Amino acid sequence: MTMTSHQSTQTMKPATAAKKLGVYLEATPAEFQEGVISRAELNALQTDPPQWLQDLRRTGPHPRPVVAAKLGVSISGLARGGVTEALTTEQIDALKTENPDWLRRERGTQADVRKEAARLKEKQRENGENGQG
């Protein structure tokens, strides 16, 4: 960075960068966990992910928001199901195969939540068109 540049470089903590990349911080390389990540570095990681990032995204362990998304449940649904740790893709696939009661129940809950959200959105749209609000 040159002395004439007045643009401050935006940086973020590794935890924030890991969240944006959708990876489990504890599974990232030490140099990633110990550094600060600039916006440019984050963009570079997203555009051209290094091998460790590709591997993490493919096999995990995945952070809970990713686990929840892959299983089609909410993060609180995971907790109710007793899943509090990061899971690997293999563990997620095993859960999908086993399809335990809690997972079926939480998937149903999540489907209801999505239906209700869609219904509310539709209602808002109708109200908006009728000039109500």
C-alpha positions in Angstrom: 0.0 0.0 0.0 1.5 3.3 -1.0 1.6 6.4 1.3 -0.4 8.5 -1.2 -3.4 6.2 -1.0 -6.2 7.6 1.2 -8.4 4.6 0.8 -8.5 2.6 4.0 -8.4 -1.1 3.5 -11.4 -2.8 5.0 -10.4 -5.8 7.0 -12.4 -8.4 8.9 -11.8 -10.9 11.6 -11.2 -14.5 10.5 -14.6 -15.5 12.0 -16.4 -13.0 9.9 -14.5 -14.1 6.7 -15.2 -17.8 7.5 -18.9 -17.0 7.9 -18.9 -15.2 4.5 -17.1 -18.1 2.9 -19.5 -20.6 4.5 -16.8 -22.6 6.2 -16.1 -23.7 9.7 -13.4 -21.5 11.2 -11.8 -24.2 13.3 -11.2 -26.2 10.2 -9.4 -23.5 8.3 -5.6 -23.2 8.1 -3.8 -21.6 11.1 -2.6 -18.7 8.9 -6.3 -17.9 8.0 -7.4 -18.1 11.7 -4.5 -15.9 13.0 -4.6 -13.2 10.4 -7.0 -10.4 9.4 -8.6 -10.7 6.0 -9.0 -7.7 3.7 -12.1 -7.3 1.4 -9.8 -7.9 -1.6 -8.4 -11.1 -0.1 -12.0 -12.3 0.6 -13.0 -11.6 -2.9 -9.9 -13.5 -4.2 -10.8 -16.5 -2.0 -14.3 -16.4 -3.4 -13.3 -16.0 -7.0 -10.4 -18.4 -7.0 -10.7 -20.6 -3.9 -7.4 -22.3 -2.9 -7.4 -26.1 -2.4 -8.0 -26.0 1.3 -11.2 -23.9 0.8 -12.4 -26.2 -2.0 -11.8 -29.2 0.2 -13.6 -27.7 3.2 -16.6 -26.7 1.1 -16.8 -30.2 -0.4 -16.2 -32.4 2.6 -16.5 -30.2 5.6 -16.6 -29.9 8.5 -19.4 -27.4 7.8 -20.6 -24.7 10.1 -24.1 -25.1 11.5 -25.8 -22.7 9.1 -24.4 -24.8 6.2 -25.4 -28.0 7.9 -28.9 -26.7 8.5 -29.2 -25.7 4.9 -28.0 -29.0 3.6 -30.4 -30.9 5.8 -33.3 -28.5 5.0 -33.9 -27.4 8.6 -33.4 -24.3 10.8 -30.4 -23.8 13.0 -32.6 -24.0 16.0 -34.0 -27.3 14.5 -30.5 -28.6 14.5 -30.1 -27.8 18.2 -33.4 -29.4 19.0 -32.1 -32.5 17.1 -29.0 -32.4 19.3 -26.6 -31.3 16.6 -24.4 -28.7 18.1 -21.1 -29.5 16.3 -19.9 -28.9 12.8 -20.6 -31.9 10.6 -18.8 -33.3 7.6 -20.5 -33.9 4.3 -20.3 -37.7 5.1 -22.0 -37.2 8.4 -24.7 -35.0 6.8 -25.3 -37.7 4.1 -25.5 -40.4 6.8 -28.1 -38.3 8.6 -30.1 -37.9 5.4 -30.0 -41.7 4.9 -31.0 -42.5 8.5 -33.6 -39.7 8.4 -34.2 -39.9 12.2 -37.5 -38.7 13.7 -36.2 -35.3 14.7 -35.0 -34.6 11.2 -38.3 -35.5 9.6 -40.1 -33.4 12.2 -37.8 -30.4 11.7 -38.0 -30.6 7.9 -41.8 -30.5 8.2 -41.6 -27.5 10.5 -39.2 -25.8 8.1 -41.6 -26.5 5.2 -44.5 -25.0 7.2 -42.3 -21.9 7.9 -41.6 -21.5 4.2 -45.3 -21.8 3.3 -46.3 -19.3 5.9 -43.6 -16.8 4.7 -44.8 -17.2 1.1 -48.4 -16.7 2.2 -47.5 -13.5 4.1 -45.5 -12.2 1.2 -48.4 -12.8 -1.2 -50.8 -11.1 1.2 -48.4 -8.1 1.4 -48.2 -8.0 -2.4 -52.0 -8.0 -2.7 -52.4 -5.3 0.0 -49.8 -3.2 -1.9 -51.7 -3.5 -5.1 -55.0 -2.5 -3.4 -53.3 0.6 -2.1 -53.5 -0.6 1.5 -50.5 -1.0 3.7 
